[in-house]
Amino acid sequence: MKDDPKTFANSTSSVHAGIPATRPHHALALSIDATATYTFANTAELERYMRGEDPDPDREEYGRYGNPTVCELERRVAELERAEDGVAFSSGMAAIATAVLSLVKAGDHVVLFQDGYRRTRQLVTQTLARFGVEHSIVPSGDLGALSVALRDNTRLVIAESPTNPHVFCVDLAELAGIVKARGRIRTLVDSTLATPVNCRPLEFGVDLVVHSATKSLAGHNDVLGGVVVGPQHLVSLLRDARGVLGSVLDPHAAFLIARGLKTLGVRTERQNENALAIARALEAHPRIERVFYPLLESHPSYAAARAQMRGGGFMVSFIVKGGRAAASRVVDAVKIPKIAASMGGVESLIEQPAIMSYSELSAEQLAKIGINPALVRLSVGIEDTADLLQDFAQALDVAG
Ligand SMILES: *Cc1c(COP(=O)(O)O)cnc(C)c1O
């Protein structure tokens, strides 16, 4: 019997899923296998390995093709997402770029959603365009527009749920249904903002899930990485491409991500609580024009989020009344969140997309892509809820 798709990774699976029963030297913790290559005792052993007959199925030949520390991380993320297999990369963008390059060729067509990660959009609209891959961009979460955009040569749909900064969610079951009905199209869902604790996209029928492990999976803003999980036949395609493109994750970085992953469950629960409390408090505040959080009834994605997510995640965005300068005053007045790019970690981070992520765009260009100059993006950390609420209350007083 297939499980209810609304099941999620939790603290128990964060700590234990994918961990081997025994380790070398009876160590409890994962070791860092710092090696670039692997040895063979003699040519007979090497020949056996090359024929695929080595008694150790996990044996590796060279560091670009595999590493035991990295492999354990891959297995763990795959288990948390209930995937057959996983493959790790040196960053989230390395993961997305390797996946996309594995799945499309010249003459193919790719569809992506408007509010997607900026560098993913750039990869498709600029890099892939140079190699003869066509694309269409449809409004976030608009599955009617997606259906219309699909062509005979469409081979890949890239979605994110929730998106950044407006935390739009796409109905994953409906998305998978539309795409599957057309055949020959793969869906790649960037689930970085959801984490497997809040949503498991594969359970709704999408093909591949990608994470920037830099964010919640690692969780401490101290390492970059990316992971793609899905069925074995697709993941092995990506693993082969990684061997060609060289987008490998270093074992030291894999160790940090694997350690961070142990607390994914507890961190995400706290972030869900903090973010919902802050979203509600901001929505009730007279100096705030609008709040974006998937589990606020006012959010356009509320129904989709309720249907497929356990919690709303760590990202809250809001528009401050009074425009760009008023928003900057709030950003400057909060004491706990640091001004920084990135998100999902234990520290609350805050930024104004018009100034940081989209600084080179004019007011007209910002309006065109729907970024209000007074929009503030908050990645809520694991600090105490009361302290964060108090900090925002004082900042809105000071900045008014
Ligand atoms: C950060 C991010 C990426 C890119 O990941 P890096 O690890 O920075 O390369 C991709 N998608 C989303 C949604 C992200 O937030």
The ligand as a MOL file (V3000), in Angstrom:
LIG
                    3D

  0  0  0     0  0            999 V3000
M  V30 BEGIN CTAB
M  V30 COUNTS 15 15 0 0 0
M  V30 BEGIN ATOM
M  V30 1 C 20.2630 29.1690 -2.7710 0
M  V30 2 C 19.3490 28.5140 -3.7240 0
M  V30 3 C 19.8360 27.8630 -4.8480 0
M  V30 4 C 21.2930 27.8400 -5.1870 0
M  V30 5 O 22.0260 27.1220 -4.2550 0
M  V30 6 P 23.5820 27.3860 -3.9510 0
M  V30 7 O 23.9140 26.3440 -2.9550 0
M  V30 8 O 23.7150 28.7880 -3.4510 0
M  V30 9 O 24.2960 27.1940 -5.2570 0
M  V30 10 C 18.9250 27.2420 -5.6800 0
M  V30 11 N 17.6120 27.2770 -5.4340 0
M  V30 12 C 17.1020 27.8960 -4.3620 0
M  V30 13 C 15.6250 27.9040 -4.1290 0
M  V30 14 C 17.9540 28.5280 -3.4700 0
M  V30 15 O 17.4590 29.1550 -2.4180 0
M  V30 END ATOM
M  V30 BEGIN BOND
M  V30 1 1 1 2
M  V30 2 1 2 3
M  V30 3 2 2 14
M  V30 4 1 3 4
M  V30 5 2 3 10
M  V30 6 1 4 5
M  V30 7 1 5 6
M  V30 8 2 6 7
M  V30 9 1 6 8
M  V30 10 1 6 9
M  V30 11 1 10 11
M  V30 12 2 11 12
M  V30 13 1 12 13
M  V30 14 1 12 14
M  V30 15 1 14 15
M  V30 END BOND
M  V30 END CTAB
M  END
